[in-house]
């Protein structure tokens, strides 16, 4: 575990031309609530250490569900060019058929 508040405070005292410092990691910051194993496995957190302390966490589960729906349709990637939409996939049941 890391104390990002303390790290931000220590970094604020360091003379450096670097004005913005961010840390991005899988998982979440502990804020008093005990997260579930699933929350820990599907969350990503970004912490801004400089010029001021701020943090945010994103739960990827809604995005993964959408991705799996598109994967199962063979449409997880999309290229829009003019009036044309082309789909790409890595799903083996669609490779060579689209």
Secondary structure, 3 states (H helix, E strand, C coil): CCCHHHHHHHHHCCCCCCCCEEEEEECCCCCCCCCCHHHHHHEEEEEEEECCCEEEEEECHHHHHHHHHHHHHCCCEEEEECCEEEEECCCCCCCCCC
